[in-house]
Amino acid sequence: MSRRTLLDYAAQHYLTVPEYPWRRHPDYAVLRHTGNGRWYAVLMDVPAAKLGLAGSANVPLANIKAAPDLVQLLRVQTGFLPAYHMNKTHWLSVRLDGSVNEATVKTLLDGSFVLTQAV
């Protein structure tokens, strides 16, 4: 799944307009609930070396919230990494380079949206 496809999905299903809060990283996008302001995804391109990966290219990622047992299960699979700059127990970095299929990314985004809703 590409970054554009994920943003289009969030706009269609959750009426979310991405925010770009970091001057230093103008392409990093935050998806948040309109009501409570909580984040349910963060999209960024991170240098491979910062992720412990080989190469010098940037890796497109989405940080997504998930249940701790699911985070632990997925982190050992291809396409998933410990959350970059987020709580690694409750958040997961999902590669948006085609290594995780679109249906899985959408399901995880849907779950993150539910987990971050107001109680």
LINMO-V677109 format. One record per backbone hydrogen bond with DSSP energy under -0.5 kcal/mol. CO is the residue of the C=O (numbers start at 1). NH is the residue of the N-H. Records with the same first field share a line. If there is no record, write none. Layout:
CO: NH + NH
This chain:
2: 6
3: 7
4: 8
5: 9
6: 10
7: 11
8: 12
9: 13
10: 14 + 16
11: 15
16: 18
19: 30
21: 23
23: 26
25: 28
29: 43
30: 19 + 32
31: 40 + 41
33: 37
38: 33
40: 65
41: 31
42: 63
43: 29
44: 46 + 61
46: 59
47: 50 + 51
48: 51 + 53
49: 52
57: 48
58: 60
59: 46
60: 96
61: 44
62: 64 + 94
63: 42
64: 92
67: 70 + 71
68: 72
69: 73
70: 74
71: 75
73: 76
74: 77
77: 80
79: 95
81: 93
83: 85 + 86
87: 91
90: 66
91: 83
92: 64 + 94
93: 81 + 95
94: 62
101: 105
102: 106
103: 107
104: 108
105: 109
106: 110
107: 111
108: 112
109: 113
110: 114
111: 115
112: 116
114: 117
